[in-house]
Amino acid sequence: MQISSKIKICGIRQQMIAQAAQELGASHLGFILYEPSPRCISLRSALEIMDSLEQPRPSMVLVDVAPSSSKSSSCNHSAIDFFQIHFPLDTDPTQIREWSEIVGRE
């Protein structure tokens, strides 16, 4: 049995990097929304980069750390395939459920 792995290239900030990742076979492109990160990009810029890619394009993954509910809601866009959320272990389970309700589950 052959296992089919998926490859995510994360920290995309430039269209040429996204295009190169796509050409090399990346299945997912990750865009960091966490503002303290040196690889942070605005949602608008991330969407522009994804829109510039030829179809079929890799899946779009937004990555953030304990985002506010309003920020999570603003990221509910049809072009976004996945939302990867990092959070402290002591995060209230109610908050985690709220994120799941806003962005969905997989």
C-alpha positions as CSV (number, residue, x, y, z in Angstrom):
1,M,0.0,0.0,0.0
2,Q,1.4,3.4,-1.0
3,I,0.8,6.3,1.3
4,S,0.0,9.6,-0.3
5,S,1.5,12.4,1.7
6,K,0.5,16.1,1.5
7,I,3.1,18.9,1.5
8,K,2.4,22.3,2.9
9,I,4.8,25.1,2.2
10,C,4.2,27.7,5.0
11,G,5.1,31.3,5.5
12,I,4.3,32.4,1.9
13,R,4.6,36.1,1.4
14,Q,5.5,36.5,-2.2
15,Q,3.7,35.5,-5.4
16,M,6.9,34.0,-7.0
17,I,7.4,31.7,-3.9
18,A,3.8,30.5,-4.1
19,Q,4.2,29.9,-7.9
20,A,7.4,28.0,-7.3
21,A,5.8,25.9,-4.6
22,Q,2.9,25.1,-6.9
23,E,5.2,24.1,-9.7
24,L,7.2,21.8,-7.4
25,G,4.0,20.0,-6.3
26,A,3.0,21.5,-3.0
27,S,-0.5,20.4,-2.1
28,H,-1.1,23.3,0.4
29,L,0.2,26.8,0.8
30,G,0.3,28.3,4.3
31,F,-0.2,32.0,5.0
32,I,0.7,33.3,8.5
33,L,-1.8,35.8,9.9
34,Y,-0.2,36.0,13.3
35,E,1.1,39.6,13.5
36,P,4.2,39.0,15.7
37,S,5.5,36.6,13.1
38,P,8.2,37.8,10.7
39,R,6.3,35.9,8.0
40,C,2.9,37.6,8.7
41,I,0.9,38.6,5.7
42,S,-2.5,40.3,5.4
43,L,-5.5,38.3,4.4
44,R,-6.0,40.6,1.4
45,S,-2.4,40.0,0.2
46,A,-2.7,36.2,0.8
47,L,-5.9,36.1,-1.3
48,E,-4.3,38.1,-4.1
49,I,-1.4,35.7,-4.2
50,M,-3.8,32.7,-4.4
51,D,-5.8,34.4,-7.1
52,S,-2.7,34.8,-9.2
53,L,-2.0,31.1,-9.3
54,E,-3.2,28.9,-12.2
55,Q,-5.8,26.3,-11.6
56,P,-5.8,23.7,-10.2
57,R,-4.2,25.5,-7.3
58,P,-2.9,24.1,-4.0
59,S,-5.2,24.3,-1.0
60,M,-5.0,27.6,0.9
61,V,-4.3,27.3,4.6
62,L,-4.5,30.3,6.9
63,V,-2.4,30.0,10.1
64,D,-2.9,32.0,13.2
65,V,-2.4,31.9,17.0
66,A,-5.4,32.2,19.2
67,P,-7.3,34.5,16.9
68,S,-10.2,36.6,18.1
69,S,-13.7,35.5,17.1
70,S,-14.0,38.6,14.9
71,K,-10.7,37.8,13.1
72,S,-11.8,34.2,12.6
73,S,-15.1,35.3,11.1
74,S,-13.4,37.7,8.7
75,C,-11.4,34.7,7.4
76,N,-14.5,32.8,6.4
77,H,-14.0,33.2,2.7
78,S,-14.7,30.7,-0.1
79,A,-11.1,30.7,-1.4
80,I,-9.8,29.5,2.0
81,D,-9.6,25.8,2.3
82,F,-8.2,25.3,5.8
83,F,-7.7,27.4,8.9
84,Q,-4.9,26.1,11.2
85,I,-5.1,27.5,14.7
86,H,-2.4,27.3,17.3
87,F,-3.4,28.0,20.9
88,P,-2.1,27.5,24.5
89,L,-3.0,24.2,26.2
90,D,-5.0,26.1,28.8
91,T,-7.4,27.7,26.3
92,D,-11.0,27.5,27.3
93,P,-12.7,24.7,25.4
94,T,-15.6,27.1,24.8
95,Q,-13.3,29.2,22.7
96,I,-12.1,26.1,20.7
97,R,-15.7,25.2,20.0
98,E,-16.4,28.7,18.9
99,W,-13.5,28.6,16.4
100,S,-14.8,25.3,15.1
101,E,-18.3,26.8,14.6
102,I,-16.9,29.8,12.8
103,V,-14.4,28.2,10.4
104,G,-15.7,24.6,10.3
105,R,-14.1,21.3,11.0
106,E,-12.3,18.6,9.0
